[in-house]
């Protein structure tokens, strides 16, 4: 897992512009709302790269190799996490939250399950 440090690209009296991704091929953008305590993920993708952006709330983001030690990081609004292919990942809402997931690869729309491998031992 990589936490990407974002910074403002432009700021004036109207507000701030921050580019979330630059130069990436994106095949799907998905908005998810999560109730407090809800867990999503506990899977990995064979080919898909996934960025998770925290819009609101507070989450715990977890990632691990297929068999290995997991890393847990807190996620607050404005945080962006990257999960590479073959990395188990999951997110838990500590309070009601919204995240946006950007994906590059075959995990999109009706093809979602084609590149999603669910794990039997959840990391969250």
Secondary structure as UniProt FT lines:
FT   STRAND          2..4
FT   STRAND          10..12
FT   TURN            13..14
FT   STRAND          15..17
FT   STRAND          28..34
FT   TURN            36..37
FT   STRAND          39..45
FT   STRAND          49..56
FT   STRAND          58..65
FT   STRAND          71..76
FT   TURN            77..78
FT   STRAND          80..83
FT   TURN            85..86
FT   STRAND          87..93
FT   STRAND          97..104
FT   HELIX           109..115
FT   STRAND          116..118
//
